[in-house]
């Protein structure tokens, strides 16, 4: 909700009955929002927070040492922000290859090294590091359940995973990815098409019914994800319309689904 002041985002979340908001570090910095005000608004509205670290223009696994270190420092800066807004976990992108299909082994080792460093930093700021699996694109190295499980097996036990439904290829079952991916502690929920990621639920090509049925029973935070440049919140509205329709269909089939359980939205 890039075009909406944070005070209004938090008020809307509370009005809609959500438990929380996933704050986006780049949004806060770009809008020059007061951390003190954000914390006051969330407490007044009884809204909890999670945080998404910056990712635009960053690559903590870059072959360029200066870019690599600057990316690391920006993510560390967002961990300081997580502590200030009392967010218990922070989602980070793992980094990617500088050039597709080149030096994959070197980049993989660098990603692991950086995640170790970032996890130590997260501990010092009282938040849990949650690594997001990425879209299956040429530069990305950690996309599938197998990729992510291999990564987390080499990490300390407190390194967790953010599952993103829209990062599952449109022709595959997101529920299968969800069930096979270990250490998930947060879910990003949106749809995807063949050309655009993070479209409104039901507006893409993902087969969502099985995943939604699984999410009915999770106690993990579920984040409704999207990018809204204006102030209209059309994508949020489309997400909510889909959930309401799904709820009605589930009731007719003697099933049920949540609207507010799990909570955070972005």
C-alpha positions as CSV (number, residue, x, y, z in Angstrom):
1,X,0.0,0.0,0.0
2,X,2.8,2.3,-1.1
3,X,0.5,5.3,-1.7
4,X,-1.2,5.1,1.7
5,X,0.1,6.7,5.0
6,X,1.0,4.2,7.6
7,X,-1.5,5.5,10.1
8,X,-4.3,4.8,7.6
9,X,-2.9,1.4,6.8
10,X,-2.9,0.4,10.4
11,X,-6.4,1.8,10.9
12,X,-7.7,-0.1,7.9
13,X,-6.1,-3.3,9.2
14,X,-7.8,-2.9,12.5
15,X,-11.2,-2.1,10.9
16,X,-11.0,-5.1,8.7
17,X,-10.3,-7.4,11.7
18,X,-6.8,-8.3,10.8
19,X,-4.4,-9.2,13.6
20,X,-1.4,-7.3,12.2
21,X,0.5,-5.6,9.4
22,X,3.7,-6.6,7.7
23,X,5.8,-3.5,7.5
24,X,8.1,-3.0,4.6
25,X,11.4,-1.4,5.4
26,X,11.8,0.3,2.1
27,X,8.3,1.8,2.4
28,X,9.1,3.2,5.8
29,X,12.4,4.7,4.7
30,X,11.0,6.1,1.4
31,X,8.0,7.8,3.2
32,X,10.3,8.9,6.1
33,X,7.8,7.6,8.6
34,X,8.4,8.1,12.3
35,X,9.1,4.8,14.0
36,X,7.8,6.2,17.2
37,X,4.5,7.1,15.5
38,X,4.2,3.6,13.9
39,X,4.7,1.9,17.3
40,X,2.2,4.2,18.9
41,X,-0.4,3.6,16.1
42,X,0.0,-0.2,16.3
43,X,-0.3,-0.3,20.1
44,X,-3.4,2.0,20.0
45,X,-5.0,-0.2,17.4
46,X,-3.8,-3.5,19.0
47,X,-2.1,-4.4,15.7
48,X,1.0,-6.6,15.8
49,X,3.8,-6.3,13.3
50,X,6.1,-8.4,11.2
51,X,8.7,-6.9,8.9
52,X,10.0,-7.4,5.4
53,X,13.7,-6.4,4.8
54,X,14.7,-4.3,1.8
55,X,15.4,-6.1,-1.4
56,X,15.2,-3.5,-4.2
57,X,18.6,-2.8,-5.8
58,X,20.2,-5.2,-3.3
59,X,22.1,-8.5,-3.6
60,X,23.9,-9.7,-0.5
61,X,25.5,-12.4,-2.7
62,X,26.8,-10.1,-5.3
63,X,30.2,-10.8,-6.9
64,X,30.9,-7.1,-6.3
65,X,32.2,-6.9,-2.7
66,X,31.0,-3.3,-2.2
67,X,27.5,-4.1,-3.3
68,X,27.5,-7.3,-1.2
69,X,28.5,-5.4,1.9
70,X,26.1,-2.5,1.3
71,X,23.3,-5.0,0.8
72,X,24.2,-6.7,4.1
73,X,24.3,-3.3,5.9
74,X,20.9,-2.3,4.6
75,X,19.4,-5.6,5.8
76,X,21.0,-5.1,9.2
77,X,19.6,-1.6,9.3
78,X,16.1,-3.1,8.8
79,X,16.7,-5.5,11.8
80,X,17.3,-2.4,13.9
81,X,13.9,-1.2,12.6
82,X,12.3,-4.6,13.5
83,X,13.5,-4.2,17.1
84,X,12.2,-0.6,17.2
85,X,8.7,-1.6,16.1
86,X,8.7,-4.8,18.1
87,X,8.4,-7.1,15.1
88,X,9.3,-10.6,16.2
89,X,10.4,-11.8,12.7
90,X,11.9,-10.4,9.6
91,X,11.7,-11.8,6.0
92,X,14.8,-11.5,3.9
93,X,15.6,-12.4,0.2
94,X,18.6,-14.7,0.1
95,X,20.5,-13.1,-2.7
96,X,21.1,-14.3,-6.2
97,X,23.6,-14.9,-9.0
98,X,25.2,-11.7,-10.5
99,X,25.0,-13.4,-14.0
100,X,22.5,-16.2,-14.8
101,X,24.1,-19.7,-14.7
102,X,27.5,-18.4,-13.7
103,X,29.4,-19.3,-10.6
104,X,26.4,-20.9,-9.0
105,X,28.5,-22.8,-6.4
106,X,30.3,-19.6,-5.4
107,X,27.0,-17.7,-5.0
108,X,25.5,-20.5,-3.0
109,X,28.4,-20.5,-0.6
110,X,28.2,-16.7,-0.3
111,X,24.5,-16.8,0.4
112,X,25.1,-19.2,3.3
113,X,27.9,-17.1,4.7
114,X,25.7,-14.0,4.6
115,X,22.7,-15.7,6.2
116,X,24.9,-16.9,9.0
117,X,26.0,-13.3,9.6
118,X,22.5,-12.0,9.3
119,X,21.2,-14.6,11.7
120,X,23.7,-13.5,14.3
121,X,22.5,-9.9,13.8
122,X,18.9,-10.9,14.0
123,X,19.5,-12.6,17.4
124,X,21.1,-9.4,18.7
125,X,18.0,-7.5,17.8
126,X,15.5,-10.0,19.2
127,X,13.9,-11.1,15.9
128,X,13.8,-14.3,13.9
129,X,15.4,-14.5,10.4
130,X,13.0,-15.9,7.8
131,X,14.4,-16.6,4.4
132,X,11.9,-16.3,1.5
133,X,12.0,-18.8,-1.4
134,X,12.2,-17.0,-4.7
135,X,10.5,-17.1,-8.1
136,X,12.0,-19.6,-10.6
137,X,13.9,-17.1,-12.6
138,X,17.4,-17.5,-14.2
139,X,19.4,-15.7,-11.4
140,X,17.6,-17.3,-8.5
141,X,19.1,-20.2,-6.6
142,X,16.6,-21.0,-3.9
143,X,13.1,-21.5,-5.4
144,X,11.8,-25.1,-4.8
145,X,11.2,-27.0,-1.6
146,X,14.3,-29.0,-2.3
147,X,16.4,-25.9,-2.7
148,X,15.1,-24.4,0.5
149,X,15.4,-27.6,2.5
150,X,19.0,-28.0,1.4
151,X,19.7,-24.4,2.4
152,X,18.1,-24.6,5.9
153,X,19.7,-27.9,6.7
154,X,23.0,-26.1,6.6
155,X,21.7,-23.3,8.8
156,X,21.2,-22.9,12.6
157,X,17.8,-24.2,13.7
158,X,16.4,-20.7,14.4
159,X,16.7,-19.7,10.7
160,X,13.2,-20.0,9.3
161,X,11.4,-19.8,5.9
162,X,8.8,-17.5,4.4
163,X,6.6,-19.4,2.0
164,X,5.3,-17.3,-0.9
165,X,2.5,-18.8,-2.9
166,X,3.0,-16.4,-5.8
167,X,6.6,-17.6,-6.2
168,X,5.3,-21.1,-7.1
169,X,5.2,-21.6,-10.9
170,X,1.6,-21.2,-12.2
171,X,1.5,-24.7,-13.6
172,X,2.4,-26.3,-10.2
173,X,0.4,-26.9,-7.0
174,X,1.3,-24.4,-4.3
175,X,0.0,-26.7,-1.6
176,X,2.6,-29.3,-2.7
177,X,5.3,-26.7,-2.2
178,X,3.9,-25.7,1.1
179,X,3.7,-29.2,2.5
180,X,7.2,-30.2,1.4
181,X,9.0,-27.0,2.5
182,X,10.5,-27.2,6.0
183,X,10.8,-24.6,8.7
184,X,8.0,-22.3,7.5
185,X,7.1,-19.6,10.0
186,X,5.3,-17.1,7.7
187,X,3.1,-17.3,4.6
188,X,2.8,-14.7,1.9
189,X,-0.5,-15.1,0.0
190,X,-1.4,-13.8,-3.4
191,X,-1.9,-15.3,-6.9
192,X,0.4,-15.3,-9.9
193,X,-0.1,-15.3,-13.7
194,X,2.2,-16.4,-16.4
195,X,3.6,-12.9,-16.7
196,X,2.9,-11.1,-13.4
197,X,3.6,-12.0,-9.8
198,X,1.4,-11.0,-6.8
199,X,-1.9,-10.4,-8.5
200,X,-5.2,-10.6,-6.6
201,X,-6.3,-13.9,-5.3
202,X,-8.3,-15.7,-8.0
203,X,-7.0,-13.4,-10.8
204,X,-4.1,-15.5,-11.7
205,X,-3.4,-19.1,-12.6
206,X,-2.6,-20.8,-9.3
207,X,-4.7,-23.7,-8.1
208,X,-5.5,-22.3,-4.7
209,X,-8.2,-24.4,-3.2
210,X,-6.0,-27.1,-1.6
211,X,-3.6,-24.5,-0.2
212,X,-6.5,-22.4,1.2
213,X,-7.8,-25.6,2.9
214,X,-4.4,-26.1,4.5
215,X,-4.1,-22.5,5.6
216,X,-7.4,-22.9,7.4
217,X,-5.6,-25.0,10.0
218,X,-2.4,-23.0,10.4
219,X,-1.5,-20.8,13.3
220,X,1.3,-19.2,11.3
221,X,0.9,-15.5,10.2
222,X,-0.7,-15.2,6.7
223,X,0.2,-12.1,4.9
224,X,-2.0,-10.8,2.0
225,X,0.7,-9.5,-0.4
226,X,0.6,-7.1,-3.3
227,X,1.9,-3.8,-4.5
228,X,-0.4,-0.8,-4.5
229,X,1.0,2.4,-6.0
230,X,-2.1,4.5,-5.4
231,X,-4.3,5.0,-2.4
232,X,-7.2,2.9,-3.6
233,X,-6.2,-0.5,-2.2
234,X,-7.8,-2.3,-5.1
235,X,-5.6,-5.3,-4.7
236,X,-6.5,-5.7,-1.1
237,X,-10.1,-5.5,-2.0
238,X,-9.7,-8.2,-4.6
239,X,-8.0,-10.4,-2.0
240,X,-10.8,-9.9,0.5
241,X,-13.5,-10.5,-2.1
242,X,-11.9,-13.8,-3.0
243,X,-11.6,-14.9,0.7
244,X,-15.3,-14.1,1.2
245,X,-16.3,-16.1,-1.8
246,X,-14.1,-18.9,-0.8
247,X,-15.7,-18.9,2.7
248,X,-19.2,-19.1,1.2
249,X,-18.2,-22.0,-1.0
250,X,-16.6,-23.8,1.9
251,X,-19.7,-23.3,4.1
252,X,-21.8,-24.9,1.4
253,X,-19.4,-27.8,1.3
254,X,-19.5,-28.2,5.1
255,X,-16.1,-26.7,5.4
256,X,-14.9,-23.4,6.8
257,X,-12.2,-20.9,6.1
258,X,-10.7,-17.9,8.0
259,X,-10.8,-14.2,7.2
260,X,-8.9,-12.9,10.2
261,X,-7.1,-15.9,11.7
262,X,-3.4,-15.7,11.2
263,X,-3.6,-12.1,10.6
264,X,-0.9,-9.9,9.1
265,X,-1.5,-8.2,5.8
266,X,0.6,-5.9,3.7
